[in-house]
Structures are given as C-alpha cells and as structure tokens.
Amino acid sequence: MHYIISLDALLASQMLVNEPLSSQPIIINIMVSIVVIISIVAVVGNTLSISVFIQSAINQVASGFYLLITAIIAEITMIIFAARFAYVLSGTRMFAYVGNCLLLESLLSLLPKIFDWLTACVAMDRAVTVVHGISYNKTKNRRIARYLTVILFLILIMGSIHEPLNRQMIEDPRQSEGQVWCMLTFSSHRWLERYASVLNIIHLLGPFTVNFVSTISFLTHQARRKIRKSSVSFQSPMSSPIVSSINYISSQIYVYAGLPIVIIGVLGGILNIIIFLSLRIFRENSCGVYLIIMSLVNIIQLLSGFLYLILVKGLLINGINVNVGSCTIRVYTVQICALISMSCICMALIDQYMATSKYIRLQQWSHRKIAYRLCAIISLFWIVYCSPHLIYYNAVFSPATNSTICTITNSNYQSYVNHFYTPILLDAFPLLFIIIFGLLLYRNMKQISYRTVVPLVRRQHEIQITSMVLIQALISVLLISPFFILTTLTSNIQFSIDPIINAHIQLVLGITICIYYSYYTVPFYIYICVSKRYRQQFFHVIYTMYFQRWCKPINDINQVAPEP
C-alpha cells in the first residue's frame, strides 16, 4: 500500500493535543509565525496584483490576462492554505473528511499546478510577443489565452480527479490520542500509483521546460532587436549583430546560472563544515578530515574564481585585472584551490578503500593523524608547484575585447599549460584515480556487509561516508570532464578566425564553466540526497545542537538552593 502524506500529518505530529499555543513546542510557534507573516504578505500582494491586472489597459494583452488569473489563483491558494493550517492548529475534527480531507487538501494539490502552468503561459506569451514583434495581434492572442486557460483548467481538474476519490482518514497507531491523518492511498491499484507519479513528473518538468525554452527564445530575439536599433560608433568583428547576440546570451548565462551556483555552493559548503566539525564521528574520521578541507577550499574557489568570472563576463564590470598583483594572485589562488579540492576527493576515495579493506595493514593507514599530515603535505606541494603562475601570468591589454585580461606571457609556459597541466594534471590524473579507486571501493562495499567482525555502528558509518564519497566522485567525473575537454581542444586546435564561430565557442565554454563550477557546489546536496543518516545528522546539528540551545531560556544563576 502506498501513501502520500499531507499537511496535518507533518504538522500535528509535533503538536500537543488540547494545549494552548503558548504551551506548544517552539517549532510550532515558529511555524505559526512564519505562516501568519507569509499569509498576510501574500494576501496583500495578490490583492494589489489583482487590482492592477484587472484594469482594461493591462488586461487587453494575453500576458495581462494570464497574470490576472495567476494572481486570483495565488490569492485563493493562500486563503485555503491559511484555513487548512488554522484547522490543523485548532485540533478539531468537525468536517474532517469532507471539508478538510476531500476539499481543502485536494484544492491545495490542484491550485499550485494551475499556478505553475499559468506562469509558463506568461513566459510563452512574452516570447511570442518578442518573436512576432510589430505583427503581434493582441486581440487574437487574448482570445487564444482565454480558450487556453479554460482548456488548461479542464485538463488539470480531470487529471487530478483521482485524488479526492482515493483520500482516506487513517488513524496513527503511534499516538495514544487517536490522531487521524488525511492521506492519499493507492491500496491495490498499482497502475493508479504509476499514473500519479507520471503526472507529478509532468507537472514538475512541463512548466520548467516551457519557461526555460521561452526565456532562451526571449533573450535571443530581444538581444537581436536591441542590437539592430543600436548604433555602433566603430567597426570591428564584435559589432556584428549575430556575434553581439551570442555574447549577450553568454553574459546572461553567467548571471542567471552563475550567481545561484555561487550562492548555493557557499551555503552548502558552510553547512558541510558546520556538520563535520560539530559531530565527533566526522572530526575523528580520516575521511571527514579530507571532506572538511575540501568544503573550505570549494568555498574559496567559488568566491575567488567563479564570482570573478560572473562580475567580468556576466555583469561586464571591467578594470578588475588592471593591476598585475590582483591578476596573478587570483589565478594562483584558483589553481591551488582546484588542485587541493581534486586531491581531497581522490584521497578520500583512497582512504575509504583502505578503511573498507579486509586487510588489517591497509586499515591502519586510514587514520586521522595521517590524514592531517597528508593534507598539509599536499597543500604545501601544490602551493610550491603553482608558484610559476605568479611569474608568467600578467595583466595585458587585449585589442579584441578592448579591455585588460589576465593571460600567460611566456610561450614555453603556455605550451606546458596546454599540453600537460590542463589536460593531464587537472583532468586525466584525477579522473583516472577516481575511476580506479571508485571501482575498488565499490568492490569493498559489496563485501563489507559479510564481515561480522566489524562493529555495527562503525559499519553503518563506513557505509554512510563511503556511499557519500563514491557518489560524489561519480558526479565529479561528469561535471569536470566537459570543461577540460573543451579547454584542451580550444588550446591545441586552431579554429577559424570567423568571429561568429568564436562567439559560439565562447557560449559553449560559458556553459561548460557553469557545469564545472557546479562540482564545487554540489557536495552538500549530494550528501543530503544520498544518505538518510546525513539528513538526520543535519537536522540534529542545526536544530538540536544550535537552534534549541540558542532558544533555550537562560536560568538565573543567582538563585540559592533551599536547605534540606
């Protein structure tokens, strides 16, 4: 039997029955405060949106009509959500099945899907507006928008008709008060469960795909229109409208894909460091040492490397590389962080291979002190090894881009970077290590469950951290390879001097750079997705160790204990 849980089961399990709000746990009070604030802001904002979009001047175009319906749907959704939350908070069972379970819960499942698809319709209409230009027919498209909205409502309602028919009130056997939850159940209909899963995937990927394609189309045609209208004071290959359009798209990719990668990556790295340093099981584990160093280095790499590219190539802020010192130090830092991060993931794999080995002698090499020494030795080695970057990288004015760039000024060192450093040291060696020790570690993982001499707690921890490192290594191969393959090709193959071809190469390079820097972003999110135990540890550290300690009332230390 398959269950899909609802709001009351998530919230009411933390509530104290027949107790006032002041006596409820701190998490309930925080959730009430957040819901009240969100509800007030959403209702006020949606009301203002409706008052704006209902005006005839805005409502004449299809996008205005879509936005009006979207605002109305959002208003209804927030009111129903607030009512549903208040119902759960009250603890009453009046109209529990018909009003609460069938009506409110089904609407809370349906209305967000309608909202997502209407938002996709807005993006699609904006793209159509830019593509058609002056030939855009407002009256015809508004009529199409009305028909499309009605069809969309009917399709989504008919597609969700199975939900109220399969919702049931189920009593929770774990609680003595006899709590009942509203759940969507598929008792004996496996086809219905698959149907619901397929629908959820469609409702997730459908609006995203429409928004993504519409945004790309919008940016492309908008850039071309702006370039046609703009006057260029000088003649150069960069003045070509096609080249300028491609460069504009490249800069937008850096901004809209790069900034989220930096923000999410820095946040994930900080959370990783907090969790690893807060739990003794990671602090005293040799592999945990490598993961702590890697998380710290990844944060530095995102801030010193990728954030700079976003500022220069995305936000078009020039002049950062004017002085030689900032150029060489930044490149030097980026290269050291890349090598240390790669070394840490390779050493983590080797460490887990030795820790899960059946040979005692290899297991003895998996030790925290050895990990500290190796991290220090490897870091010092790469700091010394990359020192030529401080000599051969210089800030040079480029006539092609009309700006100062940071580049290698020595031809021999440039040949070394193109033929060995980038393709071999940064790409081939780490990937070879990851593949070899990944396969060896996978073989050990299949055998570790049969070793009864290993304590259960240690075995669970080894399985957890090994699966985390193994999946991260596999994803690292997929994220790192495209960038280094393209960089090697562009460094060693002479392409056409056609500016359009070069612009396309820069566009593809920008996409692969975003994919490459995702390697420094994803470790925390890989651990959360792969390991259930890590999710529990994350909740324990953030909520139990820090949040509850911070919210815990301070007792008066001046109180005198009564005499016996």
VEXDREN-2710 file (C-alpha; in Angstrom, 1 decimal):
% VEXDREN-2710
k/r/px/py/pz
1/MET/0.0/0.0/0.0
2/HIS/1.4/3.4/-1.0
3/TYR/0.7/6.6/1.0
4/ILE/1.2/10.3/0.2
5/ILE/1.3/12.3/3.4
6/SER/-0.5/15.6/3.9
7/LEU/-0.1/18.8/6.0
8/ASP/-1.8/17.6/9.1
9/ALA/0.5/14.5/9.4
10/LEU/3.5/16.7/9.0
11/LEU/2.4/19.4/11.5
12/ALA/0.1/17.7/14.0
13/SER/2.7/15.1/14.9
14/GLN/4.7/17.9/16.7
15/MET/1.6/19.4/18.4
16/LEU/0.4/18.8/21.9
17/VAL/-3.3/17.9/22.0
18/ASN/-5.7/20.2/24.0
19/GLU/-2.9/22.6/24.8
20/PRO/-2.9/26.4/24.1
21/LEU/-0.5/27.9/21.6
22/SER/1.8/29.3/24.3
23/SER/2.4/25.7/25.6
24/GLN/3.2/24.3/22.2
25/PRO/6.8/23.4/21.2
26/ILE/9.0/26.1/19.9
27/ILE/8.9/24.7/16.3
28/ILE/5.1/25.0/16.3
29/ASN/5.3/28.7/17.4
30/ILE/7.9/29.4/14.7
31/MET/5.8/27.8/12.0
32/VAL/2.7/29.7/13.1
33/SER/4.7/33.0/13.0
34/ILE/6.1/32.2/9.5
35/VAL/2.7/31.1/8.1
36/VAL/1.0/34.3/9.5
37/ILE/3.6/36.6/8.0
38/ILE/3.6/34.8/4.6
39/SER/-0.2/34.7/4.5
40/ILE/-0.6/38.4/5.3
41/VAL/2.1/39.4/2.8
42/ALA/0.7/37.1/0.1
43/VAL/-2.9/38.2/0.5
44/VAL/-1.9/41.9/0.4
45/GLY/0.4/41.4/-2.6
46/ASN/-2.1/39.3/-4.5
47/THR/-4.9/41.8/-3.8
48/LEU/-2.8/44.6/-5.2
49/SER/-1.8/42.5/-8.2
50/ILE/-5.5/41.8/-8.9
51/SER/-6.3/45.5/-8.7
52/VAL/-3.6/46.3/-11.2
53/PHE/-4.1/43.5/-13.7
54/ILE/-7.9/43.9/-13.7
55/GLN/-7.6/47.2/-15.5
56/SER/-8.6/47.1/-19.1
57/ALA/-5.4/48.7/-20.4
58/ILE/-3.3/45.8/-19.0
59/ASN/-6.0/43.1/-19.5
60/GLN/-6.1/43.7/-23.2
61/VAL/-3.0/41.6/-23.8
62/ALA/-2.7/37.8/-23.2
63/SER/0.0/38.2/-20.6
64/GLY/-2.1/40.6/-18.6
65/PHE/-5.0/38.1/-18.7
66/TYR/-2.7/35.2/-17.6
67/LEU/-1.3/37.4/-14.8
68/LEU/-4.8/38.3/-13.6
69/ILE/-5.8/34.6/-13.4
70/THR/-2.5/33.8/-11.8
71/ALA/-3.0/36.4/-9.1
72/ILE/-6.5/35.2/-8.4
73/ILE/-5.3/31.5/-8.1
74/ALA/-2.5/32.6/-5.8
75/GLU/-4.9/34.5/-3.6
76/ILE/-7.3/31.6/-3.3
77/THR/-4.4/29.2/-2.6
78/MET/-3.0/31.3/0.2
79/ILE/-6.5/31.7/1.8
80/ILE/-7.1/27.9/1.6
81/PHE/-3.6/27.2/3.0
82/ALA/-4.2/29.6/5.9
83/ALA/-7.6/28.0/6.6
84/ARG/-6.1/24.5/6.4
85/PHE/-3.3/25.5/8.7
86/ALA/-5.8/27.0/11.2
87/TYR/-7.9/23.9/11.0
88/VAL/-4.9/21.6/11.9
89/LEU/-3.9/24.0/14.6
90/SER/-7.3/24.0/16.2
91/GLY/-7.2/20.2/16.7
92/THR/-10.9/19.9/15.8
93/ARG/-12.4/17.0/13.9
94/MET/-15.5/18.7/12.6
95/PHE/-16.0/18.1/8.9
96/ALA/-12.7/16.2/9.0
97/TYR/-13.3/14.0/6.0
98/VAL/-15.5/16.0/3.6
99/GLY/-14.3/19.6/4.4
100/ASN/-10.7/19.1/5.4
101/CYS/-9.5/15.9/3.6
102/LEU/-11.5/15.9/0.4
103/LEU/-12.0/19.6/-0.3
104/LEU/-9.1/21.6/1.2
105/GLU/-6.3/19.0/0.7
106/SER/-7.4/18.3/-2.9
107/LEU/-7.5/22.1/-3.7
108/LEU/-4.1/22.6/-2.2
109/SER/-2.8/19.9/-4.5
110/LEU/-4.5/21.2/-7.6
111/LEU/-4.1/25.0/-7.4
112/PRO/-0.3/25.1/-7.3
113/LYS/-0.2/23.1/-10.5
114/ILE/-2.6/25.6/-12.2
115/PHE/-0.4/28.4/-11.0
116/ASP/2.8/26.8/-12.4
117/TRP/1.2/26.2/-15.8
118/LEU/-0.2/29.8/-16.0
119/THR/3.2/31.1/-15.2
120/ALA/4.6/29.1/-18.1
121/CYS/1.9/30.6/-20.3
122/VAL/3.0/34.1/-19.3
123/ALA/6.6/33.2/-20.3
124/MET/5.4/31.7/-23.6
125/ASP/3.3/34.7/-24.5
126/ARG/6.2/37.1/-23.8
127/ALA/8.5/35.0/-26.1
128/VAL/5.8/35.1/-28.8
129/THR/5.5/38.8/-28.4
130/VAL/9.2/39.3/-29.0
131/VAL/9.4/36.9/-31.9
132/HIS/6.4/38.4/-33.7
133/GLY/7.3/42.0/-33.0
134/ILE/5.0/44.5/-34.6
135/SER/3.0/41.8/-36.2
136/TYR/1.8/40.6/-32.8
137/ASN/-2.0/40.6/-32.7
138/LYS/-3.2/41.5/-29.2
139/THR/-6.9/40.7/-29.8
140/LYS/-6.3/37.3/-31.3
141/ASN/-3.8/36.3/-28.7
142/ARG/-6.0/37.4/-25.8
143/ARG/-8.8/35.3/-27.3
144/ILE/-6.4/32.3/-27.5
145/ALA/-5.4/33.0/-23.9
146/ARG/-9.0/32.7/-22.7
147/TYR/-9.6/29.4/-24.6
148/LEU/-6.2/28.0/-23.4
149/THR/-6.9/28.9/-19.8
150/VAL/-10.3/27.1/-19.9
151/ILE/-8.7/24.1/-21.5
152/LEU/-5.9/24.1/-19.0
153/PHE/-8.3/24.2/-16.1
154/LEU/-10.3/21.3/-17.5
155/ILE/-7.2/19.1/-18.2
156/LEU/-5.7/19.7/-14.8
157/ILE/-9.0/19.1/-13.0
158/MET/-9.7/15.9/-14.9
159/GLY/-6.1/14.8/-14.4
160/SER/-6.5/15.3/-10.6
161/ILE/-9.9/13.7/-10.2
162/HIS/-8.3/10.6/-8.8
163/GLU/-7.1/12.4/-5.7
164/PRO/-10.4/13.1/-3.8
165/LEU/-11.6/9.6/-4.8
166/ASN/-8.5/8.0/-3.1
167/ARG/-8.1/10.2/0.0
168/GLN/-8.8/8.5/3.3
169/MET/-8.6/9.3/7.0
170/ILE/-6.1/7.0/8.6
171/GLU/-5.5/6.6/12.4
172/ASP/-2.0/6.9/13.6
173/PRO/-1.2/3.9/15.7
174/ARG/1.9/5.5/17.3
175/GLN/-0.1/8.1/19.2
176/SER/-2.5/7.3/22.1
177/GLU/-4.8/10.3/21.4
178/GLY/-6.0/8.6/18.2
179/GLN/-4.8/11.2/15.7
180/VAL/-6.1/10.7/12.2
181/TRP/-4.3/11.9/9.1
182/CYS/-5.7/12.7/5.7
183/MET/-3.7/10.6/3.2
184/LEU/-3.8/9.8/-0.5
185/THR/-3.7/6.0/-0.7
186/PHE/-3.3/3.5/-3.6
187/SER/-4.4/0.3/-1.9
188/SER/-4.4/-2.2/-4.7
189/HIS/-4.2/-0.1/-7.9
190/ARG/-0.5/-0.1/-9.0
191/TRP/-1.4/1.5/-12.3
192/LEU/-3.0/4.4/-10.4
193/GLU/0.2/4.9/-8.4
194/ARG/2.2/4.9/-11.6
195/TYR/-0.3/7.3/-13.2
196/ALA/0.1/9.7/-10.2
197/SER/3.9/9.5/-10.4
198/VAL/3.9/10.3/-14.1
199/LEU/1.5/13.2/-13.6
200/ASN/3.8/14.6/-10.8
201/ILE/6.8/14.4/-13.2
202/ILE/4.9/16.1/-16.0
203/HIS/3.7/18.9/-13.7
204/LEU/7.2/19.4/-12.4
205/LEU/9.1/19.3/-15.8
206/GLY/6.4/20.7/-18.0
207/PRO/6.3/24.3/-16.7
208/PHE/10.0/24.3/-16.2
209/THR/10.7/23.3/-19.8
210/VAL/8.2/25.9/-21.2
211/ASN/9.8/28.6/-19.0
212/PHE/13.3/27.6/-20.0
213/VAL/12.7/27.5/-23.7
214/SER/10.6/30.7/-23.6
215/THR/13.3/32.5/-21.7
216/ILE/16.1/31.5/-24.1
217/SER/13.9/32.5/-27.1
218/PHE/13.0/35.8/-25.4
219/LEU/16.7/36.6/-24.6
220/THR/17.8/35.7/-28.1
221/HIS/15.3/37.8/-30.0
222/GLN/15.4/40.6/-27.6
223/ALA/19.1/40.9/-28.0
224/ARG/18.9/40.9/-31.8
225/ARG/16.2/43.6/-31.7
226/LYS/18.2/45.8/-29.4
227/ILE/21.4/45.4/-31.5
228/ARG/19.5/46.3/-34.7
229/LYS/18.3/49.5/-33.1
230/SER/21.6/50.5/-31.6
231/SER/24.2/52.5/-33.4
232/VAL/27.8/51.4/-33.3
233/SER/30.5/54.0/-33.4
234/PHE/33.3/51.8/-34.5
235/GLN/33.7/48.9/-36.9
236/SER/35.0/45.6/-35.6
237/PRO/34.1/41.9/-35.7
238/MET/32.4/42.4/-32.3
239/SER/29.9/44.9/-34.0
240/SER/28.3/42.1/-35.9
241/PRO/24.6/41.7/-34.7
242/ILE/24.9/37.9/-34.6
243/VAL/28.1/38.0/-32.5
244/SER/26.7/40.6/-30.2
245/SER/23.5/38.5/-29.7
246/ILE/25.6/35.4/-28.8
247/ASN/27.8/37.4/-26.4
248/TYR/24.7/38.8/-24.8
249/ILE/23.3/35.3/-24.2
250/SER/26.7/34.2/-22.8
251/SER/26.7/37.1/-20.3
252/GLN/23.2/36.2/-19.2
253/ILE/24.2/32.6/-18.6
254/TYR/26.9/33.7/-16.3
255/VAL/24.5/35.9/-14.4
256/TYR/21.4/33.7/-14.2
257/ALA/23.2/30.4/-13.9
258/GLY/26.4/31.5/-12.2
259/LEU/25.0/33.6/-9.3
260/PRO/22.8/30.8/-8.0
261/ILE/25.7/28.3/-8.2
262/VAL/27.9/30.6/-6.1
263/ILE/25.2/31.3/-3.5
264/ILE/24.0/27.7/-3.2
265/GLY/27.6/26.4/-3.2
266/VAL/28.9/28.8/-0.5
267/LEU/25.8/28.0/1.7
268/GLY/26.3/24.2/1.2
269/GLY/30.0/24.4/1.9
270/ILE/29.3/26.3/5.2
271/LEU/26.7/23.8/6.2
272/ASN/29.1/20.9/5.5
273/ILE/31.8/22.5/7.6
274/ILE/29.4/23.1/10.5
275/ILE/28.1/19.5/10.4
276/PHE/31.6/17.9/10.1
277/LEU/33.1/20.0/12.9
278/SER/30.1/19.6/15.2
279/LEU/30.0/15.8/15.2
280/ARG/32.8/13.8/16.7
281/ILE/32.2/10.9/14.3
282/PHE/33.3/13.1/11.4
283/ARG/36.0/15.0/13.3
284/GLU/37.8/11.9/14.4
285/ASN/37.4/10.1/11.0
286/SER/40.2/10.4/8.5
287/CYS/37.8/10.8/5.5
288/GLY/36.0/13.5/7.4
289/VAL/39.2/15.5/7.5
290/TYR/39.5/15.4/3.7
291/LEU/35.9/16.4/3.3
292/ILE/36.3/19.4/5.7
293/ILE/39.4/20.6/3.8
294/MET/37.6/20.1/0.5
295/SER/34.5/22.1/1.7
296/LEU/36.7/25.0/2.8
297/VAL/38.6/25.0/-0.4
298/ASN/35.5/24.8/-2.5
299/ILE/34.1/28.0/-0.9
300/ILE/37.3/29.9/-1.6
301/GLN/37.3/28.6/-5.2
302/LEU/33.7/29.8/-5.8
303/LEU/34.4/33.2/-4.4
304/SER/37.8/33.8/-5.9
305/GLY/37.3/32.1/-9.2
306/PHE/33.7/31.9/-10.4
307/LEU/32.4/35.1/-8.7
308/TYR/35.1/37.0/-10.6
309/LEU/34.0/35.5/-13.9
310/ILE/30.4/36.5/-13.2
311/LEU/31.5/40.1/-12.5
312/VAL/33.6/40.4/-15.6
313/LYS/31.8/38.2/-18.2
314/GLY/28.3/38.4/-16.8
315/LEU/27.8/41.8/-15.3
316/LEU/30.5/43.2/-17.6
317/ILE/32.5/45.0/-14.8
318/ASN/35.8/45.8/-16.4
319/GLY/39.0/47.0/-14.8
320/ILE/39.4/44.3/-12.1
321/ASN/42.6/43.0/-13.7
322/VAL/44.2/46.3/-14.3
323/ASN/47.0/45.7/-11.8
324/VAL/49.3/42.7/-12.1
325/GLY/49.1/41.8/-8.4
326/SER/45.3/41.1/-8.4
327/CYS/45.7/39.2/-11.7
328/THR/48.4/36.8/-10.6
329/ILE/47.2/36.3/-7.0
330/ARG/43.7/35.5/-8.2
331/VAL/44.9/33.0/-10.8
332/TYR/47.3/31.5/-8.3
333/THR/44.6/31.0/-5.7
334/VAL/42.2/29.5/-8.2
335/GLN/44.7/26.9/-9.4
336/ILE/45.8/25.9/-5.9
337/CYS/42.1/25.5/-4.8
338/ALA/41.3/23.4/-7.9
339/LEU/44.3/21.1/-7.2
340/ILE/43.7/20.8/-3.5
341/SER/40.0/20.0/-4.0
342/MET/40.7/17.4/-6.6
343/SER/43.4/15.9/-4.3
344/CYS/41.0/15.8/-1.3
345/ILE/38.3/13.8/-3.2
346/CYS/41.0/11.4/-4.5
347/MET/42.5/11.0/-1.1
348/ALA/39.0/10.5/0.4
349/LEU/38.4/7.6/-2.1
350/ILE/41.8/6.0/-1.3
351/ASP/41.2/6.4/2.4
352/GLN/37.8/4.7/2.2
353/TYR/39.2/2.0/0.1
354/MET/41.8/1.3/2.8
355/ALA/39.2/1.7/5.6
356/THR/36.8/-0.9/4.0
357/SER/39.6/-3.3/3.0
358/LYS/39.7/-6.8/4.5
359/TYR/43.5/-6.4/5.2
360/ILE/44.4/-5.0/8.6
361/ARG/47.6/-3.4/7.4
362/LEU/45.6/-1.3/4.9
363/GLN/43.0/-0.4/7.5
364/GLN/45.8/1.0/9.7
365/TRP/46.6/3.6/7.1
366/SER/43.1/5.1/7.4
367/HIS/43.9/7.3/10.4
368/ARG/43.1/10.8/11.4
369/LYS/46.7/11.9/12.1
370/ILE/47.8/10.5/8.7
371/ALA/45.0/12.5/7.0
372/TYR/46.1/15.7/8.7
373/ARG/49.7/15.2/7.6
374/LEU/48.8/14.3/4.0
375/CYS/46.6/17.4/3.8
376/ALA/49.4/19.6/5.0
377/ILE/52.0/17.9/2.6
378/ILE/49.7/18.0/-0.4
379/SER/48.7/21.7/0.2
380/LEU/52.3/22.8/0.6
381/PHE/53.3/20.8/-2.5
382/TRP/50.6/22.5/-4.7
383/ILE/51.5/25.9/-3.3
384/VAL/55.1/25.5/-4.4
385/TYR/54.2/23.7/-7.6
386/CYS/51.9/26.5/-8.8
387/SER/54.4/29.3/-8.0
388/PRO/55.3/29.8/-11.7
389/HIS/51.7/31.2/-12.1
390/LEU/52.9/34.2/-10.1
391/ILE/55.7/34.8/-12.6
392/TYR/54.1/34.0/-16.0
393/TYR/50.6/35.4/-15.6
394/ASN/50.3/39.1/-16.3
395/ALA/47.6/41.7/-16.9
396/VAL/47.7/42.5/-20.7
397/PHE/45.5/44.8/-22.7
398/SER/43.6/43.0/-25.4
399/PRO/42.5/44.9/-28.5
400/ALA/40.0/42.2/-29.4
401/THR/38.0/42.8/-26.2
402/ASN/39.1/46.4/-25.6
403/SER/39.9/45.5/-22.0
404/THR/42.7/44.2/-19.7
405/ILE/42.8/40.4/-19.4
406/CYS/44.9/38.1/-17.3
407/THR/47.0/35.8/-19.5
408/ILE/50.3/33.9/-19.8
409/THR/53.0/35.9/-21.4
410/ASN/55.6/33.2/-21.8
411/SER/55.2/30.9/-24.8
412/ASN/57.0/27.9/-23.3
413/TYR/54.9/28.0/-20.2
414/GLN/51.8/28.4/-22.3
415/SER/52.8/25.2/-24.1
416/TYR/53.3/23.4/-20.8
417/VAL/49.8/24.5/-19.6
418/ASN/48.1/23.5/-22.9
419/HIS/49.8/20.1/-23.2
420/PHE/50.3/18.9/-19.7
421/TYR/48.9/21.0/-16.9
422/THR/45.3/21.3/-18.1
423/PRO/44.7/18.0/-19.9
424/ILE/46.8/15.7/-17.8
425/LEU/47.3/17.1/-14.3
426/LEU/43.9/18.7/-13.8
427/ASP/41.8/16.3/-15.8
428/ALA/43.3/12.9/-16.7
429/PHE/45.1/12.1/-13.5
430/PRO/42.2/12.9/-11.1
431/LEU/39.7/11.1/-13.3
432/LEU/41.9/8.1/-13.5
433/PHE/42.3/8.0/-9.7
434/ILE/38.6/8.4/-9.3
435/ILE/37.7/5.6/-11.7
436/ILE/40.3/3.1/-10.4
437/PHE/39.7/3.6/-6.7
438/GLY/36.0/4.1/-7.2
439/LEU/35.7/0.6/-8.7
440/LEU/37.9/-0.8/-5.9
441/LEU/35.8/0.9/-3.3
442/TYR/32.6/-0.4/-4.8
443/ARG/34.0/-3.9/-4.7
444/ASN/34.9/-3.5/-1.0
445/MET/31.4/-2.1/-0.3
446/LYS/29.8/-5.3/-1.7
447/GLN/31.9/-7.4/0.7
448/ILE/31.7/-5.3/3.9
449/SER/28.2/-6.5/4.8
450/TYR/29.5/-10.1/5.2
451/ARG/32.2/-9.2/7.7
452/THR/30.8/-9.9/11.1
453/VAL/33.9/-8.8/13.0
454/VAL/33.2/-5.2/12.1
455/PRO/31.1/-3.4/14.8
456/LEU/27.6/-2.5/13.7
457/VAL/27.9/1.3/14.4
458/ARG/31.3/1.5/12.7
459/ARG/30.0/-0.5/9.7
460/GLN/27.0/1.8/9.3
461/HIS/29.2/4.9/9.5
462/GLU/31.6/3.4/6.9
463/ILE/28.7/2.6/4.6
464/GLN/27.3/6.1/5.0
465/ILE/30.5/8.0/4.3
466/THR/31.7/5.6/1.6
467/SER/28.4/6.0/-0.3
468/MET/28.6/9.8/0.1
469/VAL/32.2/9.9/-1.3
470/LEU/31.5/7.3/-4.0
471/ILE/28.5/9.2/-5.5
472/GLN/30.3/12.5/-5.2
473/ALA/33.3/11.1/-7.1
474/LEU/31.0/9.7/-9.9
475/ILE/29.2/13.1/-10.3
476/SER/32.6/14.9/-10.2
477/VAL/33.6/12.9/-13.3
478/LEU/30.5/14.1/-15.1
479/LEU/30.8/17.7/-14.1
480/ILE/34.6/18.2/-14.6
481/SER/35.2/16.4/-17.9
482/PRO/33.3/18.7/-20.4
483/PHE/35.2/21.8/-19.3
484/PHE/38.6/20.3/-19.6
485/ILE/37.9/18.5/-22.8
486/LEU/36.7/21.8/-24.4
487/THR/39.6/23.8/-22.9
488/THR/42.1/21.3/-24.3
489/LEU/40.5/21.4/-27.7
490/THR/40.4/25.2/-27.9
491/SER/44.0/25.5/-26.6
492/ASN/45.6/23.0/-29.0
493/ILE/43.4/23.3/-32.2
494/GLN/43.4/26.3/-34.4
495/PHE/39.8/27.2/-35.1
496/SER/38.6/29.6/-37.8
497/ILE/39.1/33.3/-37.1
498/ASP/35.4/33.8/-38.0
499/PRO/34.0/35.9/-35.1
500/ILE/30.7/34.1/-35.2
501/ILE/32.4/30.7/-34.7
502/ASN/34.5/32.2/-31.9
503/ALA/31.4/33.6/-30.3
504/HIS/29.7/30.2/-30.4
505/ILE/32.8/28.6/-28.8
506/GLN/32.7/31.2/-26.0
507/LEU/29.0/30.4/-25.5
508/VAL/29.7/26.7/-25.2
509/LEU/32.7/27.5/-22.9
510/GLY/30.5/29.6/-20.7
511/ILE/28.0/26.7/-20.3
512/THR/30.8/24.2/-19.5
513/ILE/32.3/26.7/-17.0
514/CYS/29.0/26.8/-15.1
515/ILE/28.9/23.0/-15.2
516/TYR/32.5/22.8/-14.0
517/TYR/31.9/25.1/-11.0
518/SER/28.9/23.1/-10.1
519/TYR/31.4/20.5/-8.9
520/TYR/32.3/22.9/-6.1
521/THR/28.6/23.5/-5.3
522/VAL/27.1/20.0/-5.1
523/PRO/28.8/18.1/-2.3
524/PHE/26.4/19.1/0.5
525/TYR/23.4/18.4/-1.7
526/ILE/24.8/15.0/-2.8
527/TYR/25.3/14.0/0.9
528/ILE/21.7/15.1/1.7
529/CYS/20.2/13.2/-1.2
530/VAL/22.3/10.0/-0.8
531/SER/22.4/9.5/2.9
532/LYS/19.4/9.3/5.2
533/ARG/21.7/9.3/8.1
534/TYR/23.3/12.5/7.0
535/ARG/19.9/14.2/6.8
536/GLN/19.2/13.1/10.3
537/GLN/22.7/14.4/11.4
538/PHE/22.0/17.7/9.6
539/PHE/18.7/18.2/11.4
540/HIS/20.3/17.2/14.7
541/VAL/23.2/19.7/14.4
542/ILE/21.1/22.6/13.1
543/TYR/18.0/22.2/15.2
544/THR/19.0/20.2/18.3
545/MET/22.6/21.4/18.9
546/TYR/22.4/25.0/17.8
547/PHE/18.8/26.2/17.4
548/GLN/17.4/24.7/20.6
549/ARG/20.5/25.8/22.5
550/TRP/20.1/29.3/21.2
551/CYS/16.3/29.4/22.0
552/LYS/16.8/27.8/25.5
553/PRO/15.9/30.2/28.3
554/ILE/18.8/31.3/30.5
555/ASN/18.3/30.3/34.1
556/ASP/19.1/32.8/36.9
557/ILE/22.5/31.7/38.2
558/ASN/22.0/33.8/41.4
559/GLN/19.2/31.6/42.8
560/VAL/20.0/30.0/46.1
561/ALA/19.1/26.3/46.6
562/PRO/16.9/25.6/49.6
563/GLU/18.5/23.9/52.5
564/PRO/17.3/20.3/53.1
END
